[in-house]
Amino acid sequence: MDTLSTTFFALADPTRRAILARLTRGDAAVTELAEPFAMSLPAISKHLKVLERAGLIVRSRDAQYRPCRLEAARLREVHEWLDHYRRFWEESFDRLDEYLKELQKKEKRKHARKSARK
């Protein structure tokens, strides 16, 4: 699977997105990351493995402390991919806006001609 697909797969789950959101505030241990969820530590560990395989987090070890850290480089890839489509839609909406303005001008001229005939 390509890295973008792996990243989107990891981001598809709300628990994993919540874990990433928590890690934006700084490193955290597995137990800290598990606190807001009604699930077991092994279940949280599975989510962390998905995030780690996607390259979204890095886990390290410092004696008994096993902190997780956000690795945002993969999110940049997602941003760049999405940005291409954002630009596409913005340009499409800009063209639509210009077209609608032109239609409004034509409609005003049409009404002005009708008013002038009366």
NUBARO-958754 format. One line per field, with one value per atom (N, C-alpha, C): residue number from 0; atom name; x, y, z; residue in three letters. Coordinates in steps of 0.2 Angstrom, whole numbers, always signed. Layout:
N
nuti <- c(NUM | ...);
base <- c(CA | ...);
east <- c(X | ...);
north <- c(Y | ...);
up <- c(Z | ...);
kedo <- c(ala | ...);
//
This chain:
118
nuti <- c(0 | 0 | 0 | 1 | 1 | 1 | 2 | 2 | 2 | 3 | 3 | 3 | 4 | 4 | 4 | 5 | 5 | 5 | 6 | 6 | 6 | 7 | 7 | 7 | 8 | 8 | 8 | 9 | 9 | 9 | 10 | 10 | 10 | 11 | 11 | 11 | 12 | 12 | 12 | 13 | 13 | 13 | 14 | 14 | 14 | 15 | 15 | 15 | 16 | 16 | 16 | 17 | 17 | 17 | 18 | 18 | 18 | 19 | 19 | 19 | 20 | 20 | 20 | 21 | 21 | 21 | 22 | 22 | 22 | 23 | 23 | 23 | 24 | 24 | 24 | 25 | 25 | 25 | 26 | 26 | 26 | 27 | 27 | 27 | 28 | 28 | 28 | 29 | 29 | 29 | 30 | 30 | 30 | 31 | 31 | 31 | 32 | 32 | 32 | 33 | 33 | 33 | 34 | 34 | 34 | 35 | 35 | 35 | 36 | 36 | 36 | 37 | 37 | 37 | 38 | 38 | 38 | 39 | 39 | 39 | 40 | 40 | 40 | 41 | 41 | 41 | 42 | 42 | 42 | 43 | 43 | 43 | 44 | 44 | 44 | 45 | 45 | 45 | 46 | 46 | 46 | 47 | 47 | 47 | 48 | 48 | 48 | 49 | 49 | 49 | 50 | 50 | 50 | 51 | 51 | 51 | 52 | 52 | 52 | 53 | 53 | 53 | 54 | 54 | 54 | 55 | 55 | 55 | 56 | 56 | 56 | 57 | 57 | 57 | 58 | 58 | 58 | 59 | 59 | 59 | 60 | 60 | 60 | 61 | 61 | 61 | 62 | 62 | 62 | 63 | 63 | 63 | 64 | 64 | 64 | 65 | 65 | 65 | 66 | 66 | 66 | 67 | 67 | 67 | 68 | 68 | 68 | 69 | 69 | 69 | 70 | 70 | 70 | 71 | 71 | 71 | 72 | 72 | 72 | 73 | 73 | 73 | 74 | 74 | 74 | 75 | 75 | 75 | 76 | 76 | 76 | 77 | 77 | 77 | 78 | 78 | 78 | 79 | 79 | 79 | 80 | 80 | 80 | 81 | 81 | 81 | 82 | 82 | 82 | 83 | 83 | 83 | 84 | 84 | 84 | 85 | 85 | 85 | 86 | 86 | 86 | 87 | 87 | 87 | 88 | 88 | 88 | 89 | 89 | 89 | 90 | 90 | 90 | 91 | 91 | 91 | 92 | 92 | 92 | 93 | 93 | 93 | 94 | 94 | 94 | 95 | 95 | 95 | 96 | 96 | 96 | 97 | 97 | 97 | 98 | 98 | 98 | 99 | 99 | 99 | 100 | 100 | 100 | 101 | 101 | 101 | 102 | 102 | 102 | 103 | 103 | 103 | 104 | 104 | 104 | 105 | 105 | 105 | 106 | 106 | 106 | 107 | 107 | 107 | 108 | 108 | 108 | 109 | 109 | 109 | 110 | 110 | 110 | 111 | 111 | 111 | 112 | 112 | 112 | 113 | 113 | 113 | 114 | 114 | 114 | 115 | 115 | 115 | 116 | 116 | 116 | 117 | 117 | 117);
base <- c(N | CA | C | N | CA | C | N | CA | C | N | CA | C | N | CA | C | N | CA | C | N | CA | C | N | CA | C | N | CA | C | N | CA | C | N | CA | C | N | CA | C | N | CA | C | N | CA | C | N | CA | C | N | CA | C | N | CA | C | N | CA | C | N | CA | C | N | CA | C | N | CA | C | N | CA | C | N | CA | C | N | CA | C | N | CA | C | N | CA | C | N | CA | C | N | CA | C | N | CA | C | N | CA | C | N | CA | C | N | CA | C | N | CA | C | N | CA | C | N | CA | C | N | CA | C | N | CA | C | N | CA | C | N | CA | C | N | CA | C | N | CA | C | N | CA | C | N | CA | C | N | CA | C | N | CA | C | N | CA | C | N | CA | C | N | CA | C | N | CA | C | N | CA | C | N | CA | C | N | CA | C | N | CA | C | N | CA | C | N | CA | C | N | CA | C | N | CA | C | N | CA | C | N | CA | C | N | CA | C | N | CA | C | N | CA | C | N | CA | C | N | CA | C | N | CA | C | N | CA | C | N | CA | C | N | CA | C | N | CA | C | N | CA | C | N | CA | C | N | CA | C | N | CA | C | N | CA | C | N | CA | C | N | CA | C | N | CA | C | N | CA | C | N | CA | C | N | CA | C | N | CA | C | N | CA | C | N | CA | C | N | CA | C | N | CA | C | N | CA | C | N | CA | C | N | CA | C | N | CA | C | N | CA | C | N | CA | C | N | CA | C | N | CA | C | N | CA | C | N | CA | C | N | CA | C | N | CA | C | N | CA | C | N | CA | C | N | CA | C | N | CA | C | N | CA | C | N | CA | C | N | CA | C | N | CA | C | N | CA | C | N | CA | C | N | CA | C | N | CA | C | N | CA | C | N | CA | C | N | CA | C | N | CA | C | N | CA | C | N | CA | C | N | CA | C | N | CA | C | N | CA | C);
east <- c(+4 | +0 | +4 | +3 | +7 | +6 | +10 | +10 | +4 | +1 | -5 | -10 | -11 | -17 | -16 | -10 | -9 | -10 | -9 | -10 | -18 | -21 | -28 | -32 | -29 | -32 | -31 | -26 | -24 | -29 | -30 | -34 | -42 | -43 | -51 | -54 | -50 | -53 | -53 | -59 | -60 | -55 | -54 | -50 | -43 | -40 | -34 | -33 | -38 | -38 | -38 | -41 | -41 | -34 | -31 | -24 | -20 | -20 | -16 | -17 | -23 | -25 | -22 | -22 | -19 | -11 | -8 | -1 | +1 | -3 | -1 | +1 | -1 | +1 | +7 | +10 | +16 | +16 | +22 | +23 | +18 | +16 | +12 | +13 | +12 | +13 | +6 | +7 | +1 | -5 | -3 | -9 | -12 | -8 | -11 | -15 | -13 | -17 | -24 | -23 | -29 | -35 | -33 | -37 | -44 | -45 | -51 | -56 | -53 | -57 | -59 | -65 | -67 | -65 | -59 | -56 | -50 | -48 | -42 | -36 | -30 | -24 | -21 | -23 | -21 | -25 | -31 | -35 | -31 | -29 | -26 | -19 | -16 | -9 | -10 | -16 | -17 | -18 | -21 | -22 | -15 | -11 | -5 | +0 | -1 | +3 | +1 | -6 | -8 | -5 | -5 | -2 | +5 | +9 | +16 | +18 | +14 | +15 | +14 | +9 | +8 | +13 | +17 | +22 | +20 | +14 | +11 | +13 | +16 | +19 | +25 | +29 | +35 | +35 | +36 | +36 | +43 | +45 | +52 | +51 | +57 | +57 | +62 | +60 | +65 | +63 | +67 | +66 | +59 | +55 | +48 | +43 | +45 | +41 | +42 | +36 | +36 | +32 | +35 | +31 | +30 | +25 | +23 | +24 | +26 | +27 | +24 | +21 | +18 | +23 | +23 | +27 | +23 | +24 | +19 | +21 | +26 | +28 | +23 | +20 | +15 | +9 | +8 | +2 | +3 | +9 | +11 | +9 | +11 | +9 | +1 | -3 | -10 | -12 | -9 | -11 | -9 | -3 | -2 | -6 | -8 | -13 | -20 | -22 | -29 | -28 | -23 | -22 | -23 | -21 | -22 | -29 | -33 | -40 | -44 | -41 | -44 | -43 | -37 | -36 | -41 | -42 | -46 | -53 | -56 | -62 | -63 | -58 | -58 | -58 | -54 | -54 | -61 | -64 | -70 | -75 | -75 | -80 | -79 | -72 | -71 | -74 | -73 | -76 | -84 | -87 | -94 | -96 | -92 | -94 | -94 | -89 | -88 | -94 | -96 | -101 | -108 | -109 | -115 | -115 | -110 | -109 | -111 | -108 | -110 | -117 | -120 | -127 | -132 | -129 | -133 | -132 | -127 | -126 | -130 | -131 | -135 | -142 | -144 | -151 | -153 | -148 | -149 | -150 | -146 | -146 | -153 | -155 | -162 | -167 | -167 | -173 | -172 | -166 | -165 | -168 | -167 | -170 | -178 | -180 | -188 | -191 | -187 | -190 | -189 | -184 | -183 | -189 | -191 | -197 | -203 | -204 | -211 | -212);
north <- c(-6 | +0 | +6 | +11 | +17 | +21 | +26 | +30 | +34 | +37 | +41 | +37 | +31 | +26 | +24 | +22 | +20 | +26 | +32 | +38 | +39 | +39 | +39 | +34 | +28 | +22 | +24 | +26 | +28 | +33 | +38 | +44 | +43 | +37 | +35 | +34 | +32 | +30 | +36 | +38 | +44 | +43 | +37 | +36 | +38 | +36 | +37 | +45 | +48 | +55 | +59 | +56 | +59 | +59 | +53 | +52 | +57 | +58 | +63 | +70 | +71 | +78 | +79 | +74 | +74 | +75 | +72 | +72 | +79 | +83 | +90 | +94 | +92 | +96 | +93 | +88 | +85 | +78 | +75 | +68 | +65 | +59 | +56 | +49 | +46 | +39 | +35 | +29 | +25 | +26 | +25 | +26 | +33 | +38 | +45 | +45 | +42 | +42 | +38 | +33 | +29 | +32 | +36 | +39 | +41 | +45 | +47 | +42 | +36 | +31 | +25 | +23 | +17 | +10 | +9 | +3 | +1 | -5 | -8 | -5 | -6 | -4 | -8 | -14 | -18 | -15 | -13 | -10 | -3 | +1 | +7 | +6 | +1 | -1 | -3 | -6 | -8 | -2 | +3 | +10 | +13 | +13 | +16 | +12 | +6 | +2 | +4 | +5 | +8 | +15 | +19 | +26 | +25 | +21 | +20 | +18 | +12 | +10 | +15 | +19 | +25 | +30 | +30 | +35 | +42 | +41 | +47 | +48 | +43 | +44 | +40 | +41 | +38 | +36 | +30 | +27 | +26 | +29 | +28 | +24 | +23 | +20 | +23 | +25 | +28 | +25 | +20 | +15 | +12 | +14 | +11 | +16 | +22 | +27 | +26 | +25 | +24 | +29 | +35 | +40 | +40 | +42 | +43 | +50 | +51 | +58 | +58 | +64 | +65 | +66 | +63 | +64 | +67 | +73 | +77 | +77 | +74 | +74 | +71 | +65 | +62 | +66 | +70 | +74 | +80 | +82 | +87 | +84 | +77 | +74 | +74 | +73 | +73 | +80 | +85 | +92 | +94 | +92 | +93 | +90 | +84 | +80 | +84 | +86 | +89 | +96 | +99 | +106 | +106 | +101 | +101 | +102 | +98 | +98 | +104 | +107 | +113 | +119 | +119 | +124 | +123 | +116 | +115 | +117 | +116 | +118 | +126 | +129 | +136 | +139 | +137 | +139 | +138 | +132 | +131 | +136 | +137 | +142 | +149 | +151 | +157 | +158 | +153 | +153 | +153 | +149 | +150 | +156 | +160 | +166 | +171 | +171 | +175 | +174 | +168 | +166 | +169 | +168 | +171 | +179 | +182 | +189 | +191 | +188 | +189 | +188 | +183 | +182 | +188 | +190 | +195 | +202 | +203 | +209 | +209 | +203 | +202 | +203 | +200 | +201 | +208 | +212 | +219 | +223 | +221 | +225 | +223 | +217 | +215 | +219 | +219 | +223 | +230 | +233 | +240 | +242 | +237 | +238 | +237 | +233 | +232 | +239 | +241 | +247 | +253 | +254 | +259 | +259 | +253 | +253 | +255 | +255 | +257 | +264);
up <- c(+0 | +0 | +0 | -4 | -4 | +2 | +4 | +10 | +11 | +6 | +6 | +8 | +5 | +7 | +14 | +16 | +23 | +28 | +26 | +31 | +31 | +25 | +26 | +30 | +29 | +33 | +40 | +42 | +49 | +52 | +47 | +49 | +49 | +46 | +45 | +52 | +57 | +63 | +68 | +71 | +76 | +82 | +84 | +90 | +88 | +83 | +80 | +79 | +76 | +75 | +82 | +87 | +94 | +97 | +96 | +99 | +95 | +89 | +86 | +88 | +89 | +92 | +99 | +103 | +110 | +109 | +104 | +103 | +101 | +98 | +96 | +102 | +108 | +114 | +117 | +114 | +117 | +118 | +119 | +120 | +125 | +125 | +130 | +130 | +136 | +137 | +135 | +134 | +132 | +137 | +143 | +148 | +148 | +146 | +146 | +140 | +134 | +128 | +129 | +133 | +134 | +138 | +143 | +148 | +145 | +140 | +138 | +134 | +133 | +129 | +134 | +132 | +136 | +132 | +132 | +129 | +133 | +132 | +135 | +133 | +137 | +134 | +128 | +128 | +121 | +115 | +116 | +110 | +108 | +113 | +112 | +108 | +111 | +108 | +100 | +99 | +92 | +88 | +90 | +87 | +86 | +91 | +91 | +85 | +85 | +80 | +73 | +72 | +65 | +64 | +69 | +68 | +67 | +70 | +69 | +62 | +60 | +53 | +48 | +49 | +44 | +45 | +50 | +51 | +54 | +57 | +60 | +67 | +70 | +77 | +78 | +83 | +84 | +92 | +93 | +100 | +102 | +108 | +111 | +118 | +121 | +127 | +131 | +137 | +142 | +149 | +150 | +156 | +155 | +160 | +160 | +156 | +155 | +152 | +144 | +141 | +133 | +130 | +129 | +126 | +119 | +116 | +109 | +107 | +101 | +99 | +92 | +90 | +84 | +79 | +73 | +67 | +62 | +61 | +56 | +49 | +47 | +40 | +35 | +38 | +33 | +33 | +38 | +37 | +32 | +31 | +26 | +19 | +18 | +12 | +10 | +16 | +15 | +13 | +17 | +15 | +8 | +6 | -1 | -6 | -5 | -9 | -9 | -3 | -3 | -5 | -5 | -7 | -15 | -18 | -26 | -27 | -24 | -25 | -22 | -17 | -14 | -20 | -23 | -28 | -34 | -36 | -41 | -40 | -33 | -32 | -31 | -29 | -28 | -35 | -40 | -47 | -50 | -49 | -51 | -49 | -42 | -39 | -42 | -43 | -46 | -53 | -57 | -64 | -63 | -59 | -58 | -56 | -51 | -49 | -55 | -59 | -65 | -69 | -71 | -75 | -72 | -66 | -63 | -63 | -62 | -63 | -70 | -75 | -82 | -83 | -81 | -81 | -78 | -72 | -69 | -73 | -76 | -80 | -86 | -90 | -95 | -93 | -88 | -85 | -84 | -81 | -80 | -86 | -91 | -98 | -101 | -100 | -103 | -100 | -93 | -90 | -92 | -92 | -94 | -101 | -106 | -113 | -112 | -108 | -108 | -105 | -100 | -96 | -101 | -105 | -110 | -116 | -117 | -123 | -120 | -114 | -111 | -110);
kedo <- c(met | met | met | asp | asp | asp | thr | thr | thr | leu | leu | leu | ser | ser | ser | thr | thr | thr | thr | thr | thr | phe | phe | phe | phe | phe | phe | ala | ala | ala | leu | leu | leu | ala | ala | ala | asp | asp | asp | pro | pro | pro | thr | thr | thr | arg | arg | arg | arg | arg | arg | ala | ala | ala | ile | ile | ile | leu | leu | leu | ala | ala | ala | arg | arg | arg | leu | leu | leu | thr | thr | thr | arg | arg | arg | gly | gly | gly | asp | asp | asp | ala | ala | ala | ala | ala | ala | val | val | val | thr | thr | thr | glu | glu | glu | leu | leu | leu | ala | ala | ala | glu | glu | glu | pro | pro | pro | phe | phe | phe | ala | ala | ala | met | met | met | ser | ser | ser | leu | leu | leu | pro | pro | pro | ala | ala | ala | ile | ile | ile | ser | ser | ser | lys | lys | lys | his | his | his | leu | leu | leu | lys | lys | lys | val | val | val | leu | leu | leu | glu | glu | glu | arg | arg | arg | ala | ala | ala | gly | gly | gly | leu | leu | leu | ile | ile | ile | val | val | val | arg | arg | arg | ser | ser | ser | arg | arg | arg | asp | asp | asp | ala | ala | ala | gln | gln | gln | tyr | tyr | tyr | arg | arg | arg | pro | pro | pro | cys | cys | cys | arg | arg | arg | leu | leu | leu | glu | glu | glu | ala | ala | ala | ala | ala | ala | arg | arg | arg | leu | leu | leu | arg | arg | arg | glu | glu | glu | val | val | val | his | his | his | glu | glu | glu | trp | trp | trp | leu | leu | leu | asp | asp | asp | his | his | his | tyr | tyr | tyr | arg | arg | arg | arg | arg | arg | phe | phe | phe | trp | trp | trp | glu | glu | glu | glu | glu | glu | ser | ser | ser | phe | phe | phe | asp | asp | asp | arg | arg | arg | leu | leu | leu | asp | asp | asp | glu | glu | glu | tyr | tyr | tyr | leu | leu | leu | lys | lys | lys | glu | glu | glu | leu | leu | leu | gln | gln | gln | lys | lys | lys | lys | lys | lys | glu | glu | glu | lys | lys | lys | arg | arg | arg | lys | lys | lys | his | his | his | ala | ala | ala | arg | arg | arg | lys | lys | lys | ser | ser | ser | ala | ala | ala | arg | arg | arg | lys | lys | lys);
//
